[in-house]
Amino acid sequence: MDTAVRVRGLTKRYGDVQAVGGIDLDIHAGEVFAILGPNGAGKSTTVEIMEGHRTRDAGEVSVLGVDPGKPTRAWRSRIGIVLQTANDVAEATVRETVRHFAGYYPGGKDPDEVIEQVGLTAKADQRIRKLSGGQRRRVDVALGVIGDPELLFLDEPTTGFDPEARRQFWELIGGLARGGTTIVLTTHYLDEAEALADRVAVVSGGRIVAEGEPETLGGRATAKALVSWSEAGERRSLETDTPTRTVLELTAHFDGEVPELAVTRPTLEDVYLRLIETPA
Ligand SMILES: Nc1ncnc2c1ncn2[C@@H]1O[C@H](COP(=O)(O)OP(=O)(O)OP(=O)(O)O)[C@@H](O)[C@H]1O
């Protein structure tokens, strides 16, 4: 498998703050990789170093085979970056803005197609200033993909989106991924990571504390199940390795339907919260 991003021993310090304290990372070409972690964990610093927007103190970084500390124009054109909302083009319309950015990428996508892809066709002639927060974010995404990048960085892409807009955005990202674009995103939404990411890394205190597929992260798939039900007006629950047996026993006990029966495993959020509680 081709490697899109390779990071070894990355460190970055701001004065007294060790923002990144030795990160190793491999992101494969074509995968969607999510970086999770609490505020101040070092996610943005790591991603901005990969983007070539921040210097590093030590370590090796290779992005599409190039050291982002020595970026070339050709390399930049292969990378898309969705930053937090840019307000400087607020007076222009959606179409004018997307067309303007398309001009930087001779081999890029058709502006109207991209506007359609991000669901802004009906707003194409509206000034960006008059869009809602979520709609502006879609413009940011349009600008990130207009150059048809091989690798797309998304920093907290759906902050401010309503639930429907988030779903549409997930579909957009899923479509880009199916088309072969490698995607690196940071997010605070665990359901977003679960819906989109092939693999996730949890960063805490400038280090990776866990890495893997969202379904199995932190032993999630093999964790004990929680069986819960109602009895004599009270909620009862039991943690068990053999939930099927527990349910059979409960069925016998109640001689049929178990009132308000639920069987659950830890969610990605449960696992995540446990991981960031434990110092690396
Ligand atoms: N330019 C800077 N100067 C000084 N300290 C900084 C700078 N940028 C980040 N830091 C510090 O480095 C640490 C990591 O910050 P970073 O922005 O990488 O975290 P993050 O995981 O992206 O957080 P968030 O989820 O809040 O965006 C924090 O303690 C932050 O205060």
The ligand as a MOL file (V3000), in Angstrom:
LIG
                    3D

  0  0  0     0  0            999 V3000
M  V30 BEGIN CTAB
M  V30 COUNTS 31 33 0 0 0
M  V30 BEGIN ATOM
M  V30 1 N 1.2550 29.6820 17.9970 0
M  V30 2 C 1.2830 29.1760 19.2210 0
M  V30 3 N 2.0050 29.7470 20.1920 0
M  V30 4 C 2.0610 29.2420 21.4330 0
M  V30 5 N 1.4090 28.1220 21.8320 0
M  V30 6 C 0.6560 27.5010 20.9030 0
M  V30 7 C 0.5520 27.9830 19.5690 0
M  V30 8 N -0.2680 27.1510 18.8830 0
M  V30 9 C -0.6610 26.1910 19.7550 0
M  V30 10 N -0.1110 26.3920 20.9710 0
M  V30 11 C -0.2630 25.5090 22.1540 0
M  V30 12 O 0.1090 24.2030 21.7860 0
M  V30 13 C -0.7810 23.2370 22.3380 0
M  V30 14 C -1.4060 22.4150 21.2160 0
M  V30 15 O -2.2420 23.2510 20.4320 0
M  V30 16 P -3.0150 22.7460 19.1270 0
M  V30 17 O -3.6710 23.9360 18.5210 0
M  V30 18 O -2.1090 21.9600 18.2740 0
M  V30 19 O -4.1080 21.7930 19.7910 0
M  V30 20 P -5.4290 21.1270 19.1580 0
M  V30 21 O -5.3750 19.7000 19.5350 0
M  V30 22 O -5.5270 21.4400 17.7300 0
M  V30 23 O -6.5940 21.8390 19.9680 0
M  V30 24 P -8.1220 22.2630 19.5440 0
M  V30 25 O -8.9280 21.0310 19.6150 0
M  V30 26 O -8.4860 23.2200 20.6280 0
M  V30 27 O -8.0570 22.8920 18.1970 0
M  V30 28 C -1.7870 24.0250 23.1620 0
M  V30 29 O -1.3740 23.9950 24.5010 0
M  V30 30 C -1.7040 25.4230 22.5920 0
M  V30 31 O -2.0110 26.3710 23.5860 0
M  V30 END ATOM
M  V30 BEGIN BOND
M  V30 1 1 1 2
M  V30 2 1 2 3
M  V30 3 2 2 7
M  V30 4 2 3 4
M  V30 5 1 4 5
M  V30 6 2 5 6
M  V30 7 1 6 7
M  V30 8 1 6 10
M  V30 9 1 7 8
M  V30 10 2 8 9
M  V30 11 1 9 10
M  V30 12 1 10 11
M  V30 13 1 11 12
M  V30 14 1 11 30
M  V30 15 1 12 13
M  V30 16 1 13 14
M  V30 17 1 13 28
M  V30 18 1 14 15
M  V30 19 1 15 16
M  V30 20 2 16 17
M  V30 21 1 16 18
M  V30 22 1 16 19
M  V30 23 1 19 20
M  V30 24 2 20 21
M  V30 25 1 20 22
M  V30 26 1 20 23
M  V30 27 1 23 24
M  V30 28 2 24 25
M  V30 29 1 24 26
M  V30 30 1 24 27
M  V30 31 1 28 29
M  V30 32 1 28 30
M  V30 33 1 30 31
M  V30 END BOND
M  V30 END CTAB
M  END
